[in-house]
Amino acid sequence: MINFKDIIDNLDTQSIIDLMMHLGATQYIEKPNCIIFNTICHNADANNASMKLYYYTNNKQFYCYTHCGAQNIFKFLQNYYEARGFIYDWYEDVYCVAERCSKKENLLDFNKLTYKKNSEKYKINNVEPLPTYNDNILNVFVKEYPIEWLNDGITKETMDKYNILYSIIENKIIIPHYNSNNELVGIRGRALNEDEAILYGKYMPVKIQDKWYSHKLSLNLYGLNINKEHIKQTGICYLGESEKFVMQCESFLQPNCAVAVCGSNFNKYQLKLLIKECRPKEIVICFDKEELPGEDKYFKKLMNICKKYSVYCNFSFIYDMENLLDLKDSPTDKGEDIFRKLLKKRIKVK
């Protein structure tokens, strides 16, 4: 009888490509150890999705680097359906994937009752809080100040404040992630080895003693534990993509009112988290530059995010109309003067 693990183990490269293209992915890139797709796991429109959904062929797992994190094929399907407002049926998708990606004879004894029972484990009525860890696990790393980040305008004092560490063995910047109660919920590493950064991506969860300290990035906001009181006092929140954005703002903003989504999307859970903790009067989206002159897809994406949530709060967004930034730059990457120029000309959405 086929079981859950057998289905995942029997997935082959062509089956995954066929399935993803059937689900609406518009392109894919094959590499020696992975296949890269549009992030259709959380983007209903593949044209607005970045190429940051990796399917690793060695462990048969997806990893979305902008929003969803690690996912097996069934968790991917759950995210895919939720993003489109469809009802998710765990059993039907197990059978669908098995039928598409497994040998047909393995399905003859497929136990419907067993899978119907197992499906109850995968129903999510309320979002579970992220698991927390003891800070002592960070003691395996050392305190160093990487020149790469010093050159990017992140001071030693800022790295101390956000508890930035360094892995000697892996040559990685270690970035602990905390929830709003200052509890450790995950650890990310920024690869400094160029080969690793190209092959696996610059940012990856960190592994300590055979355990991966990954967490669902969409259920947290980086820097909220440190900056929530500042946001509450000033009434404004600057919402960036990366951890670096928050730390660069430490030198630009007094007080620092920045947090990061650690991706290129902002969801309702994160909005509710901000409202619960800070009640900001204005949220300024400060995402990385993704558009060349003459294009408007990214402009529309930012506008749509703001309009979608404008009933909860005033929204605005930074959009580089004067070509002050390079493609993929964060609004803070060119220094404080450029950031303030962009901020002054931000687009307010009513």
C-alpha positions, 0 to 999 in steps of 0.5 A, a space after each residue: 500500500 502506498 503511504 505518504 512518504 512513498 508519494 514524496 519519495 517517488 516524485 521525479 523531476 519531470 513530474 514536478 515540472 509538469 505539475 507546476 506548469 499545470 498549476 500556473 507557473 509560467 517558467 522554470 530554471 533547472 539547476 544541478 540540485 534544484 528547480 526554480 519556479 515562480 512563487 505561485 505558492 502565495 501569488 495568485 497571479 504568476 506574473 507578479 511572482 518572483 523566481 524564488 520558489 526552489 524545489 530541491 531534488 535531493 530531499 524533495 522539498 520546496 523552499 519559498 525564499 520570499 514568504 512561505 519557507 519550507 514546504 513539502 508538496 502537500 504543504 505547497 498545495 495548501 498554501 497554493 489553494 489558500 492564496 486563491 481562496 479555494 477550500 483545501 482537501 488534504 486527501 484529494 490532493 494526496 491522491 491527485 499527486 500520487 496519481 500524477 507522480 507515482 506508479 499507477 499500480 501503487 494506487 490500487 490499495 490506496 487506503 481512503 479511510 487512513 488518509 481521511 483521518 490523517 487529513 484532520 492533522 492538516 486542518 488549520 482553523 487558527 494560526 498556531 504561534 511560532 515555536 520558541 527556543 532557548 537563546 542559549 543555542 546561539 552560544 555556538 556562534 561568535 561575535 564578529 562584525 562582517 566587513 560586508 555589512 559595515 560597508 553597507 552602513 550597518 554599525 557595530 552598535 546596531 549588530 550588537 542591538 540585533 544580536 548579529 553573530 557569525 558562524 566560523 565553520 560555515 562563513 555565515 552571518 547569523 541573524 536571530 529572529 524574535 517574536 514581538 515578546 522577544 522570544 527566539 523563533 528562528 535563525 537565518 544565515 547570510 552566506 558569505 561564500 559566493 558559490 553557496 549564495 549562487 547555488 542555494 541563495 544568500 539567505 537560508 535557515 541555520 542548522 545546529 546539531 541536525 536541527 533546522 531553526 527555520 520558521 514561517 516568515 509570514 507569521 512574524 515581522 523582523 525587528 518588531 520586538 525592538 521597534 514596536 514602542 517607537 512605532 507606537 510613539 510616532 504612529 508610523 511604520 516603515 515596512 521593508 523586505 530584509 533584515 538589513 533594511 531594519 538595521 540600516 534604518 537604525 542609522 537613518 531614523 531616530 527613533 527607528 520605526 522599521 520592521 521587515 517582512 523578510 520577503 516581497 509580500 505583506 499579509 493580513 496576519 502581519 498587518 494584524 500583528 502590527 495593529 495589535 502591538 503598535 496601532 500605527 497611523 501610517 504604514 510606509 511600504 519600502 520594498 526593493 526596487 523591482 521595476 525598470 523605467 517604462 514598466 508598471 507591474 511592480 507599481 500596481 503590485 504595491 498599489 494593490 497591497 496598499 488598497 487591499 488593507 487601506 480600511 485598517 490603516 493609512 498606507 503609502 509606498 516608496 517608488 523610485 520614479 527618478 532612477 535613484 536606485 539600482 534594480 534590486 536595491 532597497 530604498 536604504 542601500 544608497 544611503 540616508 540622503 537618497 532614502 529621505 528623498 524617496 520617502 519625501 516623494 512616497 505615494 500616499 494611497 487613499 
